[in-house]
Structures are given as structure tokens and as C-alpha cells.
Amino acid sequence: MVSGILAYRMLPVAALPQVDYPIIQVFTFYPGASPDVVTRAITAPLERSLGQIPGLKQMSSTSSGGASVVTLQFSLEVDLGVAEQEVQAALNAADNLLPNDLPAPPVYRKVNPADAPILTLAVTSKTLPLPQVYDLVDTRIAQRLAQLPGVGMVSLGGGQRPAIRVQVNPAALAAHELSLEDVRGAIAAANVNQPKGSFDGPYRFTMLDANDQIRSVEEYRALIVAWRNGAPLRLGDVATITEGAENRFLAAWANELPAVLVNVQRQPGANVIEVADRVRGLLPRLVSTMPAATEVTVLTDRTGSIRASVRDVQKELMFAVALVVMVTFLFLRNASATLIPSVVVPLSLVGTFGAMYLLGFSINNLSLMALTIATGFVVDDAIVMLENIARHREMGKPPLQAALDGAREIGFTLVSLTISLIAVLIPLLFMGDVVGRLFHEFAVTLAVAIFISLLVSLTLTPMMAGRMLKGELQHEREDFLTRVIARYTVWLDWVLDRQRATLLVMLATLVLTAGLYVVVPKGFFPPQDSGVLQVVTEAPQDISFVAMAERQQALAEKILEDPAVASLSSFIGVDGTNTTLNSGRMLVNLKPHEERADRAQAIIERLRAKLSDPVTGVPGIRAYLQPVQELSIEDRVSRTQYQMTLTSPDMEELALWTARLLERLQQEPALSDVASDLQNQGLQAYVEIHRDQAARLGVSVAQIANALYSAFGQRQIATLFTQANQYRVV
């Protein structure tokens, strides 16, 4: 009893048993590269190397402008730590196949991209520029949160990483007969961070250092890039140098305010509530290190709905226990006789908590459901034992002798009944994949509770009956239950006299059951109302970043107008989660259940109708809404509830059949939000190099490519190293 109570206090709380697939994502960023270049130069070599990892169940990749994301899903039996080592070895093997000018090597995160963040923080400031806010969040909050156990990834939405931006004036370059390569070379040569050596004298040892890095905008403006007519030509003469963001094509908002979003995602298999509690416990200390000009707000916390659902099931469990005791008393109509089997319920449940702790289970909806179901089973053995002991008492035996004889007589029967109940659960233990893992905890919890009730019925129940059962389980007065039993006897005689009709009714019931099974809707898991909606936005593929930001904000304003919406976070731009410039993400936080009249699905239907209407919606952008679920077996962020994957080695053939399938599915009245993630309609300017003419002018293909990259690719040409962080010159 004591061990069970202690175990209950130490058991973790979760929405569902941990059944996550081991998933690792590999990110590689190549600013300015087209999707084709990213595919050939980065994604293909990584796929060849990562595809050889044992235990890999599924590998998918996305190549977009400037970013490659490879998602690896392993079998359930694979340990995530072992998979991590294999991924690191594969990345090391592929290192020499990747471009030499990558700004950073590929990095991996142990996180499921389809799993919504468990916590989203918004950091805003009315006075500080966003790049400075980003730097503060990155160094003082994100790095510390990422070190917490169970945290898979801490990503910063709207990544306005500080940088020094050099905007070159092409006319000024031409006037001074300079090329972009000359400017890039001058900046790179002025920024080095390498060892200088040391010298050792007879008495002292001295390290060498130098001012080989320039760190401020003023120093860059004064940088000499060339000499013309005996006078220095400085960088400020041919370019505009400013402090800005490393990537101009990223933005995030908290409601309608520009912000830096801190998205905390858990590792596959980590307990959501434990991770969230660790983050919340550390957060006040981290916030205290931030300047007073910043404001940190918790926008999304998924644990609230999880705790509420678990509390609801706990209440149902308490209600079930009380109902079992009440029904037992209603039939036994004796306080002492009711107490004896009723003791079995708390003992069985508390003992089960101890077994759950030893087995590594958690208090979740399914394990509590198993305990709720068990309350109806655990008293059966005790009642059967009590009735048999009472029968021996009616024979005139002393209480202790009646308890011994009754237990000895019925003990084997109780064991066989318990084994037959547990045997029903055995198939659940042998189910494979996610469903098997999901119901394994349910089956074991229920079986343990039933087994403990057997032990209590064979030991404690006879002892209590011998001590407490002094009278007989008979009642002199006729009451309501006696009349019910008499009426039941009459109906039973009537049914037994009409056996053929009874059999026909039974067969008709079986047929009706089979028919209803076919008709009733089926699914993997019922949709949950977690209080959070996930929104994927999509605009035309040729949209500019400025226009995308305007439409994303207009869409957010429309969503915030709904009375059931409390707040939202929104971001656009290409990062590890968002893979295209014409798409964005939102997390919409609904008001608590008691403050809103509708469920999440009804709110989604209302918002979908509003946003798709030509009058009330936002033209030029679509929104795909889904409720965030606690259980996800996907490995990618999906726009809609169902996905269909088409594969083909021929890109043109794939595009052709994708369009045909899309058109056909859109004609189905039962389907809505039918869309494809194929991105082949964007604008692209193609530069055809005349190699002979370029060679005649003394210009190489590499020089042309470098000039284009420097002019249009947000090329990172130097790195500034500080004690706390590194910053780019773009």
C-alpha cells in the first residue's frame, strides 16, 4: 500500500503512452542556392550516405531554396541514442562529397517535425531592434533550454540573427573598375581569425595576437579595398554598410507584433509534461537575465490540455470506484459485507501503481482507462469469495472455519476466472508497431490490477470475512430488489418458453451488429481538442517576401477576430520547419473549454468558411487548419488530415500525374483542402553563359557564378568571432 502511494507520486503524467518512432532530422543550409543545386549538391549525397543506416524505416527529404532537410524515421525497436551515433557517422562519411563553401556543416536534431512545439515563447521589444533581441534570446535563453533533458530542439522563429550587411553599388564598382570578387576578397582578407604563434625568451613566454578582425560598421566603411590614382578607395565609397539581419527573408509575429519565437520541441519518447515543467522551472531565472526592454510571454503550452484530460479521467476513476461500492452495498445491503469486497478496489489500484512505476509506465489516459475498467472486475472475485463464505456461515460454522472452508472451496475457481480474464488481454500484448505499443500499457495495467485483486481476494477477503462477517447475508423484509428479482424470474420463464424466437432475435442482433460495424466510421485515433490549432499557409509560388508577410499578417488578423481564439504565433521564411518562401506556419491558441462554446473541429470549420470566402477572407493566400494531436505517427508537417505520396524517377512525369490526381480529388464532394506540395510554378531567371565569348574576354564560368552569388545570394563572406557568439558578414 505504502509503496503504491509513493509510486503514484513519482509516476510521470502524459496524454498517452510513449509510442513515438525514433526520428532524426538533418538540416543543411546553403544560402542563395536554388532547389536544383541543393538537391544535387547536398540532398543526394546525404541520402546516399544516410540511406545505409541499419534500422532505417523511412527517409524523406525536402530541397528548397537555400535549405536541405532530410528526415529519418527508424523502426520502433531502434534506440534513439544508437541511431544518433549512426547518423553522425554517416554525416562524417558524406562530408567530402558536400560543397566546400557551405557556411556550416550539416546538423541533426532528435525531433519529429510533425510534432507541434510543447511550448512557444514570444520575445518582443518596443525599443530594441529584432536582430539584437534575437541575439539576446539565442545566447541567454535558447542555448540553456536546449541543454535540458528531453528537449529535442529549440528553434527560433523569425530568425533575425545579427549580421553586418554590405550592399554594393554596381555603378560605383564599374566607375572604379572593381568587381564583386575584388570587394569580397578585400573583406575576407581583412577578417581572419587564425593563430599567430608565440615566442619563448630566456625568462618569459609570450603569445602573439593582432587586430586581424574588424567588428564595427565604421571599421568596415573605412576598409581600403583598392588604390586608385595614389588614393585609397574605401568600402564605404562603393557600398552601404549597415547592421541588420543575416537572412532578410525570415519574420515572425506574436499576435500582430514582430517577435522572436522560441519553439521548444521534445525528443521522441520524452514525457511532454516533464519537459515542460523543466522549461517552466528554468524560465524565470533565464528571463531575469534579459534586459528590461524585452518582454517574454508564454504563447502556447500544450501541457494544459494534457493535464486537464488526465484530471478528467482521474475524476471518472473516482466516480467508478464510488459507483462500484454503492452498487455492491445496494445488493448486499450490509455495511460490513460491503466493506470487505470494497477494500479490494483501492488495494488493487494502489498496488497497480507500484507495478506501473517498476515497468516504466506513466499516468495517462489509456492507463487510467484500464484502471477505470478494472474497478468493475476487481470486486468480482471478492464478492464470489464473500458469498461462498456466507454460505458456510449459514451452515452453522464458526466465522474463521467458514472463511477457511469457503476460501479452500472456491479458490481454484477464482484462479481460473482470473486467468480467463487476463487471457483476453494477451493478443494486445503481441500486437506490433504503434498500435501494439499504444495498447501494451493498457493491457498490462489492466492485467496487473486483476491479478492483484485475485491475491487480495484469496488472502485479505477471507481474513476480513472471518473477523467481520458475524451475521447472515439474508434479509427478512421484501423490498424493491426482491420484487425486481421476482419480475426477472417471470420474464426468464417467458423467454425459455419461446426458445426459437429468442434464437432468431439473437441471430438478428448479430447480423445487425455486423452491418453497423461496416457502416460506423473508422479511424486510427479519434480527433482530440487540445486547445491548439496548427495552420499551414500557402501563397502563389512567385510571391515576394514582402507580399507574403503582408498576407500572412492579414490572415492572422482575421483569425484573431474569432471569439474562440486567445492568441497565435506566426512565422514565414525558409528554416528547418518551413521549407518554401511562399508558405508559413501558425499556432493558434484557443480559449479554455469553459470560455468557448464550440469544440476545435467546429471552430476549424467556421474559420475555414470565413477564410475561403472571397469577401471575408484574404485573397492570394490559403490556410489549412488542423487541431494539434497528442499522438502523431507522421514524420512531416502536413497541411491536411490525410496524405498520399506519389513517387517517380522522372520529374516531368511526376508533375503530370500530380496535377491529374489533384484535379480528380478536388471533384470529390467529401474532400476539402485538397492540395499538393509540388513546387514547380515559381519564377526563375536562367542565365545562359556563352563560354567561348567569356573565354575570349578572359572571364571564367567560376567568376560569373561567384559574381551572381555575391550579388543575389546573401553570400556569407566573413565571420566575426566573439566570446559569446559568431556573426556573419553578408
N, C-alpha and C positions, 0 to 999 in steps of 0.2 A: 504493500500500500504506500509506504513512505517512498520507496524507490520510484513508483509510478508517478507520484506527485512531483518529485524532483525532476523526473524525466519530462513531465509535461511543461515545466517551466523552462527547460533547456531545449525543447523541440523547436526547430525553425518553423516559421509560418510562410506559406506560399499559396498561390492560387491553385496550382496543380502540381502533381509530381514532376520532378525534373526528368524530362524526356528529350531534351534538345539534342539535335545532331551536332557533333563536333564540326565547327565551321571556322575557317580562317580566310581572311581577305588579304590580298596582296595589292598594294597601291603603288603606282609609279607615275610620277608627274614629269611631263616634258613640255614646258610652256611654249606655245606657238606652233606645235606640231599638229598637222591635220590628222583626222581619224585614220586615213590610209597609212600615213607614216607611223603612227602609234601602233597600228595593227602589225605592220611588217617588222618594225624595228624593236618593239617591246613585247607586245602581247604574244606573238607567235613564238619567240624564243622562250618566254616564260612558260607557256603552255606545254611546250615540248619537254621542258625540264620538270615542271611540277606534275605533269601527267604520269610520271613514272613512280610516284609515291605509292607504296602499298597501302591498301585500305581505303583508297580514294573512291568514293561512290559517285560523285558528280562534280564536274568542273564547268563553270560558265565564266564568260569574260565579257567586258564591255570596253570598247575602244572609242574614245571621243576626242574632241579637240583638246590636246594637251594632257590627257589623262588616260591611264590604263588601269582597270580594276579586274582582278581575277579572283573569283570566289571558289573556294574548295570545300566541298561537303564530304565528310568521311562517314564511314559506317558507324553505327551506334556502339560497336564493340571497341572502337579505336579510342585510346586515351588521348585527350587533348594535348597533354604535355609531350607525348611521343610524337604526335602529328606536328607539333610546333618545331621539334628538332628536325624532322624530315623536311619540313618546308624551308627551314633555314639552310639545310644542306643543299636543297635543290636551287635556292636562290644563289648560293655561292657558286654552284656549278654553272649557272647561266650568266654569271657576272661578265665574263669575257665576250659574251655574244651581244651585250647591250651597247647602245651608243656611248661614246666616251664623254660626250658633253652633257650627260644628264646632270641636272643640278643636285640631285641626291639619289642614292641607290634605292631600289625597291624596299618598301617597309610592309610589314604584315601586322594584322590585328586579329586577336581571337574574339570575333564578334560576328553575330548574324545580322546582315544588313536589313533583313525583313523584320527584325525585332525592333520595335519603337523604343526610343530612349526611356529609361525608367525615371530620369529626372532631366528637366530642361531649365537651366538658369538663364536669365536675361540680365546683362550688364549694360547699363545706359549711363550717359552723362550729358548734362546740358552745356558744359563748358569745354570739356576735353575733346579733341578730335578722335574719331574712331580708331585710327591706327595706334594712337597712344593707349586707348582703352584696351585694344586687342593685346598689346604688349604687356600691359599690367595683368590681364586675365591669364595670358599664356604662362607668364613666369610665376605668378603668385597663387593662382587657383588651379589651372588645368593640370600642371605637372604634379602637384600634390595629390589631386584627386585620382590621377592615373595610377598612383602607387598603391592605392587601397586594394586589399584582396577582393577578388570577384569583379573588379571593374575591367571590362574588356577594351573599351576605347572611350576617350574623352575628346570629342571633336568640337571645334569652334566654328559655328555657323556665321557666315558673313566675315570670312577670314581676312580682315583688313590688316595683314601683317605689315609693320612699318618697313619702309624702304626709301632709298634715295632714287628719285626718278630723273632721268636725263632725257629731255625732249629736244632732239636735234633739229636745227633749222636747215633743211636741204639747200635753200638758196644761199645761205651763208657758207655752207660747206663748198658749194660749187664756186662761189666767188673767191674762196681762198684755196681752191684746188685740193680739197681734202675729201676723203671717202669716209664712209661709216666705219670701215675697218681701221682707219687711222685713229679715229676717236675711240673706238673700243679698245684698241691696243694701248693707247695712252692711258686710259682709265685703269685697265688691267695691270699695266706696268707700274702704276702709281700706288697700287694696293697689293702688297704682298705681306704674307704673314708666315715667314719661314725662319728657321734657326740661323743665327749669325755666328755662333761659335763662342769661344771663350779663350782666355789666355791665362797661363799659370806662371807667376813670377816666383822669385825665391821665397817670398813670405806670404803672398796673397794670391787668391784665386778670384778671377773677375769674369762675370758673364757679360756678353755683348748684347745690346739691343739697339733699336733705331726707330725713328719715326717713319716707318715704312708703310703706315696706313694713314689715310685721311678720312675723317669721320664726319665732318660737318658740311653743310651746303656751301658755306662761304669758302671752305678749302677747295671744294670741287669747282666752284666758279673760277677760282684763281689758278687752277691746274693748267699748266702750259701743255698744249697738245702739238704745237709746231712753232717754227720760227719763219717769219715772212719779212723779207727786206730788213733783216737785222733786228726785228722787234718780235717780242713773244706774242703768240696767238693763244689766248686762254680759252678754256672750255666755255666760260660764260659769254664769249663773243659769238659762239656758233650754236649754243644750246641754252635751253631754260632748265635750270636745276631746282627741284623742289623736294620737300619731304612729303611723301604720300604713301600709298599702299602698294605692296608688291604685286598684287593682282587686282586690276581695276574692275574685273568682271565678277565680283562677289559682293553680295549685300544681304543683310538680314534685318528683321524688324521684330520688336516685341509689341504686339498690337499694331499701332501706327507709328511707333518711334524707332528710329535707327538704333540698332543694338548689336552687341556681340553675344551670340547664343552659345551656351555651354551645354552640349548634349552628352549625357552620361549613359553609356550602354554597358550592360553586364556581359560577362563571359558566358558562353553556352554552358548550362549546368549550374551556374551560380544562383543563389537564392535572391530573389528580387528584393524582398523586404530587408534582409540582412545588409545587402549592398547599399540600399537607400538609407538605412539607418546609419551606416558608417559615414556616408557622404554628409548627411544632415548633422551628424555629430562633429565632423571636422569643419563644416562650413562656417560657423560663427567665428572660429579662430582665423580662417582664411579671409573672411570679409573684413575683419578688423585690420588687416594689413593693407587694404585698399584705401586710396585717397577719399576724402570726404566728398569730393566732387562726383564720385561714382555711386550708382545705386544698383544693388544686386537683388533680384527678385526671383523667387521660385515660380516659374510659369506652369510647369507640368510636373505632377508627381503621381505616377501610376499606382503607387502603393496604397493610396486612399481607397480606391475601389476594391483592391485585393483584401485589405483589412475589413472593409465593410461586408464583403461577401462571406469571408470566413466567420465574422461575428454573426451573420445571419444563420449560417449553418450550425454554429455553436448553440444559438438560441433554439433552433429546431431540434438539436440533440437533447437539450434540457427539457424541451416540451415533450419529446418522445419518451424520455425516462419517466417524467411525471405521468404521462398518459398510461404507460405500461403499469406503473404502480397503482394508478386509480382503477384500471380495468381489473387488475389482479384482486384488489380489495372488493370491487363490485361483485366478483364471482365468489370469492372465498368468504367475504362478509365477516372477517375475524381479524382484529388488529395484529395479534401475534402471528397468525398464519400468514398474513400479508407481509409482515416484516421479514420472515425467513427467506422467501424467494426474491424479495425486493433487494436484499443485500447483495445478491449476485450481480445486479446491474452495475453499481459503482465499482465493485471489486474487479469485475471483468474489464470495464472500460479503463480504470486506472492501471491495471496490470498490462493492458494492451499498450498504453503509453510507454511503459518501460521497454516492451519489446520493440516498439517503433523507434525509440531512441537508439537501441542497440543495432537495429537494422539500417540506420541512417535515413529513416523516413522523415517526413515533415507533416505538420498540421496543415492540411489543405482541404479543398472542397471534396475531393474523392475519398480521402481517408476519413474525414468526418462523416461523409455519407455512409461509408462502410460501418462506422460505429453506430450511426443512427439506425441502420438496418439491423445491426446486431442486437440492439435493445429488445427487439421482438423475439429474437432467438434465444438469448442467454437465460431468460426466465423459464423457458420450456422445460429444461432438464430439472430445474429446481422444483417446479410445480409437480412434475411427474413423480419425483422423489418424495415430495411432501404428501401427495395423495396416497402413495403406497404406504408410507409410514403411518398416516392417519388410519388407513385400513387395518393395519396391525394393531393400532391402539383400540380400534373398535372391537377387536377380538379379545380385549381384556388384558393385553400385555402391558407391562410397565413401560414408561416412556423410553428409557435407554434401550431396553430389549427390543421394543418396537422399531426404534431407529436402526439398530444393528441388523435386525432381520429384514426390514424394509429395504435398506441400502444393499444388503447382500443379494436380495432377490431381484432388484431392478437395475443393479449396477451394470451388468453386461448389456442390457437393453439400451441404457443411456449411452454407453460407449459406441454401440452400433449406430444409434441415431446420429450421434455427433460425427462419426466418420462418414456417414452418408451425406450429411450436410457439407462437410469440408470437401468431399469428393466432387461435389457440383462445381466447386471453385477451381479444381485442378486444371481444366482446359484453359482458364485465363492465365495460369502461370506459364503455359507453354506457347502462348501467342507471341509472335515475333514482331519486330520493327516497333514503330511508335505506339501502335495500339496496345501491343503486349506490354511495353514499358509503362504505358499510362495506367493500365488496369492491374499491373502486377502489385502495386502498393495497395490498391483497393482489395484485391483478393487475399493478400497476406494479412492485412489488418483485420478483415472480417473473419478469416480462419483462426487467427490468434485469439480474437475475442470469444469465439465459440468454444475453442479448446480450453481457455481459462475458465469459462463458465462450467464446462464439464468437470474440471478439477474442483471448483468450488461446490458444485452440486454433489460430488462424491465424498467430500470431506466436511466442509463447513455446514452444509444444509442438514445432514443427519445429526451433527452435533447440536445445532441450534434447535432442531425439532425435538431431540431428546431432552433438552433443557427447558424449552419454552412452550411446547405443544402439550398442554395439560388437558384440554378438553377434547371434544369431538367436532369434526367438521360437518355437523348436522344442524339443522335449524327447524324449530318447531312450527314457526308461522309460515303460511303460504304468502308469498309476495309476488311482485311483478315478474321476477326472473323465473319463478316456478310456473307462472302462467305462460310465459314465453316458451319454456321448455315443453309444456303440455301442448301448446299450439303447434310447435315444431313437430311433435310426435304425430299429430293429426295429419299435417302436410306430408310427412315422410311416408305414412301409410298410404296416402293418396297417390304419391309418386310410385311407390312399389307396386301398386295395383295396375299401373299403366306403364309397364316397362318398355314396350315397343315405342310408344310416343316419346318417352324420356330419351331413348337411344336416338330417335330421329332428331330431337331438339339438340342433342349433343353433337351429332354429325353436322347439323346446320350451323351450329356455333363454330365448329372447326372450319367449315367452308367459308363462313363469313370472316373469320379471323385471317385466313389465308388471303382472301380478297382485300381486306383492309390493309394487310401488310404490303400488298402491291401498290395500293393507292396512296398510303401515307407517305409524305415527303421524307427523304433520307438525306443524311449528310454526315460528315466526319465528326463535327463538333458543333453544338448549337451556337449561334452568334451571341456574343457577350456585350453587355453595355458597361464598358469600363470607364465611361465618362470622358473618353478622349477619342477624337476623330482624326484620322490621318488623311490628308488631302494632297494629291499629286496634281499639279497644274501643268498645262501644256499649251504653248502658243505656236503659231506658224514657225517653220524651221528657219526662215530667213529673217526672223525678228532681231532687232538690235537689242543690246543690253539695256539701254535707256528705256526703250519702249516696253521691254519685258518687266522692268522694275515698276513702271507706271501701272501696267495692267495687273501685276501681282498685288500692288497696294490697293488698287481699286477693288479687286476681288476680296481682299481681306476686309475692307470697309463694309462690303455687302454682307459678309459672313458675320461680322461683329454686330450688325443690326438685328440679328435673330435674338429673340428674348431668352433662348435657352443657352446661348453662348456666353461664357465668362471671359475668356481671353484666348489669344492664339500667338503662336510664334511662326515666323515665315522667313524663308531664305531662298535665294536663287544663285546661280553660278555653278561652275563645274568643280566638284570636290569629290571626296570618296563616296558620298551618298548620292549626290545629284550628278548625272553623267552627261547632260547636254545643257547648252546655254538657253535653249527655248523651253526648259522645264523648271519647275520649282517644287518646294515642299512646304507643307503647313502642318502643324499640330494644333488642333482646335480643342480647347478645354471646355467641357460643358459644365453647367452649374450642377450642384449636388442634386440627387434624385428628388429630395423633398422640396427643392426650389423650382423644379420644372415638371411640366405635366406629361411630356412625351418621352418615350424611350429613344435610344440613339438612332434606331433604324427609321423611326418616324421623322426625326429631325433631319436625317440624311435625305429622305425623300422630299421634305419641304425645301431644304437648301438646294437640292438638285433641280427641282422645278423652278426655283427662283433664279438660279444662276444660268440656267439654259434658256430662260425666256428672253426674247430679243429686247424687251422693254426694261425689265428689272435686272437683267444680267449685265455682264461686262463683255462687249464684243472683242473678238480676237484672242480669247483665251478660254480654255475649258478646264473644269475642275472635276476630279474623280475622287469621290469621298468613300471612306470605309471606316467602320469602327475598329479601333485598335483591339487586338485579341491577345489574351494571355498565352495562348498556345499557337505557335506558328511552325509549320514544317517546311515553309518555303525558304529559299536562300537568296531572295532578291525582293526589292520593293516593287510591289505590283500595283497597278492603277486600280484593278478591279478584283472581285472575289475569285474569279476563275481565270486560269491561264492555259493557253495552248501554245506549244512550241513547234515551230517549223524549222527544219534544218536542210541545208543543201550546200554542196561544194561550189555551186555556181551562183554567184551573187545576183545576176540578172534573172535567173530562173526563180530564185527565192523571192525577189521583189515582185515578180509577175504573179506568183501563186499567193503571196501575202495579200496583194490587192484583191485578187479574186475571192479569197476566203473572207476577207474583211467585208466586201460588198455583200456576200451571201449571208453572213451572220447578221449584218445590220438590217436585213429584211425580216428577221425573226422578231415577232412582236413580244416574245417573252424575254428578250435580251435588251439590256440598256448599257450605255457607256462602252460600246464595242470599239476598240482602238488597237493600234499596232505600235510597237516601239521601234519600228524600222525608220531610220533617219536617212533618207536619200533625196530629200526635196530642198535642201538648203542651197544657198548661193555659193558658188566657188569661182574664183578668178584663176584661170590657168595661164601660167607663164611658159611660153614655148621659147626655149633657148636655141638660137641659131649658132651652133657650135663652131662652124667654120668662120663666121664673121667675128664671133667672140675671140677665137684664137688669133685672127688677123689683127685685132685691136689689143691683143695681149691681156685679155680678161679670161680668167678660168671659170669653169662652172662653179667651183667651190666659192670663188669670190662673189659671184652673183647670188648664190644661195645664202651666203653669210650676210650680204647686204640686205636681202629681203628679210631674213630672220631678225637682224638688228633693227630694221625699220618697222616691222609689223608684228613681231612675235613676243613682245615684252621680255626680251632676252636678258637673262641674268649674267652680267659681265664681271661682277666682282662681289666679294663677300667681306663684310665688316665684322670682325670678331671682338666681342666684349666678354667680360667675366660672366655675364648672365645669359647672353643670347647671341645669335648671329643674325645679321641683317644683310639684305641684298642691295646691290646697285643695279637698277633695271634701265 
